[in-house]
Amino acid sequence: MTILFFKRAIEDFRNNRLLNVVTLLTVSLSILIVSAFVLFFINTSEIMNFWKKGLRVMAYLKADIPGSELLDLRRQIQTLSGVESVIFISKDDAYKQLKAQMKRQASLFDNLDKNPLPDAFEIRMSPSTRSWEKVEFLATQIESRDEVEEVEYGQKWLGRFTQIFDLFTLTGYAMCTIFFMAAVFIMANTIRLVIYSRRDEIEIMRLVGAAERFIKIPFYIQGLLQGALGACIGLAILFVAFLFMASNIERGFFSGLFNIQFLSPLFLGIIILISMLVGWLGSYLSLKQFLKG
């Protein structure tokens, strides 16, 4: 019996090719856009986690602070919540590091009468504190110390990037909802048109006593197949695009820093199942309206 249902579903595919092709393209496009958002979100989160691992707060100190006060200040900062380690960098060490990093611009240091750099503490954050709000709160605590002249942790860049990331996340959720609804609507209308084209056949089956289950199941199978095929097509297009972009990114600026990854098998399976659910839901809505449950 199951084989018969599949044969009838495939026969509907063949008899209504244009409608089914349009539906497949719509589902594929929806899955492509939603999956691209998920892929971008996953890799952007990976970039954020990579950046957070190297997150540090630089506390630049006022001039001529006695050594005993420096030790006391270091102990105070070390006791703050979220601080993993505190490293003192003298202005002489900082000057040497700067000259080593700017070997090609060594002439810039020739006219300097004295070292312009201040002493500083390099503060490493614990993993649990690596969020925008916690970093900002910790920086405010450190900057309130009398011995601290200025605190630097990439405030402007971090704040803007976090805002853009949050905005993109909100937009992505809205787009996922819109495309889900659009896919269900188009799927439902496709099945509705198929039912309308076969209304005489369905009416005859009812007259001869065919069970509602016998009439409905092929349409449910058709919706599930459309959802699965549409998802596979959309994911295949995304994978080709991913391979192209990943090869360019790996040769570019981010080469060696982190690996750009594709969706995991679990995510792929979930996306295909959701797409099949969309197909089933579209069939259910059409059948409920035209066949009265």
C-alpha positions as CSV (number, residue, x, y, z in Angstrom):
1,M,0.0,0.0,0.0
2,T,2.9,2.4,0.9
3,I,4.4,1.8,-2.6
4,L,1.1,2.7,-4.2
5,F,0.9,6.0,-2.3
6,F,4.4,6.9,-3.4
7,K,3.6,6.0,-7.0
8,R,0.5,8.3,-6.9
9,A,2.6,11.1,-5.4
10,I,5.3,10.7,-8.1
11,E,2.6,10.6,-10.7
12,D,1.3,14.0,-9.4
13,F,4.8,15.3,-9.8
14,R,4.9,14.3,-13.4
15,N,1.4,15.6,-14.2
16,N,1.9,19.0,-12.6
17,R,5.6,19.6,-13.4
18,L,5.4,23.4,-13.7
19,L,3.7,23.8,-10.3
20,N,6.1,21.4,-8.6
21,V,9.1,23.0,-10.2
22,V,8.0,26.5,-9.0
23,T,7.4,25.0,-5.5
24,L,10.8,23.3,-5.4
25,L,12.5,26.6,-6.5
26,T,10.7,28.5,-3.8
27,V,11.5,26.0,-1.1
28,S,15.1,25.8,-2.3
29,L,15.5,29.6,-2.2
30,S,13.9,29.8,1.3
31,I,16.2,27.0,2.6
32,L,19.2,28.6,0.9
33,I,18.6,32.0,2.6
34,V,17.8,30.6,6.0
35,S,20.8,28.2,5.9
36,A,23.1,31.0,4.7
37,F,22.0,33.0,7.8
38,V,22.6,30.0,10.1
39,L,26.1,29.4,8.5
40,F,27.1,33.0,8.8
41,F,25.8,33.1,12.4
42,I,27.8,29.9,13.3
43,N,31.1,31.2,11.8
44,T,30.6,34.7,13.2
45,S,30.1,33.2,16.6
46,E,33.3,31.2,16.1
47,I,35.1,34.5,15.2
48,M,33.8,36.1,18.3
49,N,34.9,33.2,20.5
50,F,38.3,33.3,18.8
51,W,38.6,37.0,19.6
52,K,37.4,36.6,23.1
53,K,40.2,34.1,23.8
54,G,42.7,36.9,23.2
55,L,40.7,39.6,24.9
56,R,42.8,41.9,27.1
57,V,42.3,45.2,28.9
58,M,45.3,47.6,28.9
59,A,45.4,49.9,32.0
60,Y,47.9,52.7,31.3
61,L,49.4,54.2,34.5
62,K,50.2,57.7,35.6
63,A,53.9,58.6,35.7
64,D,56.3,58.1,38.7
65,I,54.2,55.7,40.7
66,P,56.3,54.1,43.5
67,G,57.0,50.4,43.3
68,S,55.1,49.6,46.5
69,E,51.9,51.2,45.1
70,L,52.3,49.3,41.8
71,L,52.4,46.0,43.7
72,D,49.4,47.1,45.8
73,L,47.5,48.2,42.6
74,R,48.3,44.9,40.9
75,R,46.9,42.9,43.9
76,Q,43.7,45.0,43.9
77,I,43.1,44.5,40.2
78,Q,43.9,40.8,40.5
79,T,41.1,40.4,43.1
80,L,38.4,41.9,40.8
81,S,35.8,39.6,39.5
82,G,36.6,38.2,36.0
83,V,40.3,38.9,36.1
84,E,42.4,35.9,35.1
85,S,45.9,37.4,35.2
86,V,47.6,40.8,35.5
87,I,51.0,41.4,33.9
88,F,53.0,44.5,34.5
89,I,54.7,46.0,31.3
90,S,57.2,48.7,32.1
91,K,57.5,51.7,29.7
92,D,61.0,50.6,28.8
93,D,59.8,47.1,27.8
94,A,56.9,48.6,25.8
95,Y,59.3,50.9,24.0
96,K,61.5,48.0,23.0
97,Q,58.5,46.0,21.8
98,L,57.3,48.9,19.7
99,K,60.7,49.4,18.1
100,A,60.9,45.7,17.3
101,Q,57.4,45.8,15.7
102,M,58.2,48.9,13.7
103,K,61.7,48.0,12.3
104,R,60.8,49.5,8.9
105,Q,59.9,52.8,10.5
106,A,62.9,52.9,12.8
107,S,63.6,56.5,11.7
108,L,60.5,57.6,13.6
109,F,62.3,57.0,16.9
110,D,65.5,58.9,16.0
111,N,64.2,62.3,17.1
112,L,62.6,61.2,20.3
113,D,64.3,62.7,23.4
114,K,62.6,60.4,25.9
115,N,60.4,57.4,26.0
116,P,56.8,58.6,25.5
117,L,55.1,55.4,26.6
118,P,53.6,54.9,30.0
119,D,53.9,51.9,32.4
120,A,50.9,49.6,32.0
121,F,49.1,46.5,33.3
122,E,47.9,43.9,30.8
123,I,44.8,42.3,32.2
124,R,43.6,39.0,30.8
125,M,40.0,38.1,31.2
126,S,38.6,34.8,32.5
127,P,36.3,33.0,29.9
128,S,33.1,33.7,31.9
129,T,33.7,37.4,31.7
130,R,34.3,37.7,28.0
131,S,31.1,39.6,27.1
132,W,30.7,43.3,26.2
133,E,28.8,44.2,29.4
134,K,31.2,42.5,31.7
135,V,34.3,43.8,30.0
136,E,32.9,47.3,30.1
137,F,32.0,47.0,33.8
138,L,35.5,45.7,34.6
139,A,37.2,48.4,32.7
140,T,35.2,51.0,34.6
141,Q,36.3,49.5,37.9
142,I,39.9,49.6,36.8
143,E,39.7,53.2,35.4
144,S,38.3,54.4,38.7
145,R,41.7,53.8,40.4
146,D,43.7,56.9,41.1
147,E,46.9,55.4,39.7
148,V,45.3,54.6,36.3
149,E,45.4,57.2,33.6
150,E,43.5,55.4,30.9
151,V,41.9,52.1,30.1
152,E,41.9,50.7,26.5
153,Y,40.1,47.5,25.3
154,G,38.9,48.4,21.8
155,Q,35.7,50.1,23.1
156,K,34.5,51.6,19.9
157,W,35.3,48.6,17.7
158,L,33.9,46.1,20.2
159,G,30.7,48.1,20.8
160,R,29.9,48.6,17.1
161,F,30.7,45.0,16.2
162,T,28.5,43.7,19.0
163,Q,25.6,46.0,17.9
164,I,25.9,44.9,14.3
165,F,26.0,41.3,15.3
166,D,22.9,41.7,17.5
167,L,21.1,43.5,14.7
168,F,22.0,40.8,12.2
169,T,20.8,38.1,14.6
170,L,17.4,39.9,15.0
171,T,17.1,40.4,11.3
172,G,18.0,36.8,10.6
173,Y,15.2,35.5,13.0
174,A,12.7,37.8,11.3
175,M,13.8,36.5,7.8
176,C,13.6,32.9,8.9
177,T,10.0,33.4,10.1
178,I,9.0,35.2,6.9
179,F,10.5,32.6,4.6
180,F,9.0,29.8,6.6
181,M,5.5,31.3,6.3
182,A,6.1,32.1,2.6
183,A,7.2,28.5,1.9
184,V,4.1,27.1,3.7
185,F,1.8,29.4,1.8
186,I,3.3,28.5,-1.6
187,M,3.3,24.8,-0.8
188,A,-0.3,24.9,0.3
189,N,-1.3,26.7,-2.8
190,T,0.5,24.2,-5.0
191,I,-1.2,21.3,-3.3
192,R,-4.5,23.1,-3.6
193,L,-4.1,23.5,-7.3
194,V,-3.2,19.8,-7.7
195,I,-6.3,18.9,-5.7
196,Y,-8.4,21.2,-7.9
197,S,-7.0,19.6,-11.0
198,R,-8.0,16.2,-9.7
199,R,-11.3,17.2,-8.1
200,D,-13.3,14.9,-10.4
201,E,-11.1,11.9,-9.6
202,I,-11.3,12.6,-5.9
203,E,-15.1,13.0,-6.0
204,I,-15.4,9.6,-7.8
205,M,-13.2,8.0,-5.2
206,R,-15.4,9.4,-2.4
207,L,-18.5,8.1,-4.2
208,V,-17.2,4.6,-4.4
209,G,-16.3,4.6,-0.7
210,A,-12.6,5.3,-0.7
211,A,-11.3,6.2,2.8
212,E,-10.1,9.7,3.5
213,R,-6.8,8.3,4.4
214,F,-6.4,6.7,1.0
215,I,-7.1,10.1,-0.6
216,K,-4.9,12.2,1.7
217,I,-1.7,10.2,2.2
218,P,-0.4,10.7,-1.4
219,F,-0.7,14.5,-1.0
220,Y,1.1,14.3,2.4
221,I,3.9,12.3,0.7
222,Q,4.1,14.8,-2.1
223,G,4.5,17.6,0.4
224,L,7.2,15.7,2.3
225,L,9.1,14.9,-1.0
226,Q,8.9,18.6,-2.1
227,G,10.2,19.7,1.2
228,A,13.1,17.2,1.2
229,L,14.1,17.8,-2.4
230,G,13.9,21.6,-2.0
231,A,16.1,21.4,1.1
232,C,18.6,19.2,-0.6
233,I,18.8,21.6,-3.6
234,G,19.1,24.7,-1.4
235,L,21.8,23.1,0.8
236,A,23.7,21.9,-2.3
237,I,23.8,25.4,-3.7
238,L,24.9,26.7,-0.3
239,F,27.7,24.1,-0.1
240,V,29.1,25.1,-3.6
241,A,29.0,28.8,-2.6
242,F,30.7,27.9,0.7
243,L,33.6,26.0,-1.0
244,F,34.2,29.0,-3.2
245,M,34.1,31.6,-0.4
246,A,36.1,29.4,2.1
247,S,39.0,29.0,-0.4
248,N,39.2,32.7,-0.9
249,I,39.0,33.5,2.8
250,E,41.7,30.9,3.7
251,R,44.0,32.6,1.3
252,G,43.2,36.0,2.6
253,F,43.7,37.9,5.9
254,F,42.2,35.3,8.2
255,S,44.4,32.5,6.9
256,G,45.6,30.3,9.8
257,L,43.6,32.1,12.5
258,F,40.6,29.9,12.5
259,N,38.8,27.4,10.3
260,I,35.7,28.4,8.4
261,Q,33.2,25.5,8.9
262,F,30.2,24.3,7.1
263,L,27.0,23.2,8.8
264,S,27.3,20.0,10.8
265,P,25.5,16.8,9.8
266,L,23.1,17.5,12.7
267,F,22.2,20.9,11.4
268,L,21.8,19.6,7.9
269,G,19.4,16.9,9.2
270,I,17.4,19.4,11.2
271,I,17.1,21.8,8.2
272,I,15.9,18.9,6.0
273,L,13.4,17.8,8.6
274,I,12.1,21.3,9.0
275,S,11.7,21.6,5.3
276,M,9.8,18.4,5.2
277,L,7.6,19.7,8.0
278,V,6.9,22.8,5.9
279,G,5.8,20.5,3.0
280,W,3.6,18.4,5.2
281,L,2.0,21.5,6.8
282,G,1.3,23.0,3.4
283,S,-0.4,19.8,2.4
284,Y,-2.4,19.6,5.6
285,L,-3.7,23.1,5.3
286,S,-4.9,22.5,1.7
287,L,-6.5,19.2,2.5
288,K,-8.2,20.5,5.6
289,Q,-9.8,23.3,3.5
290,F,-10.8,21.3,0.4
291,L,-11.5,17.9,1.9
292,K,-12.9,19.2,5.2
293,G,-10.4,17.5,7.5
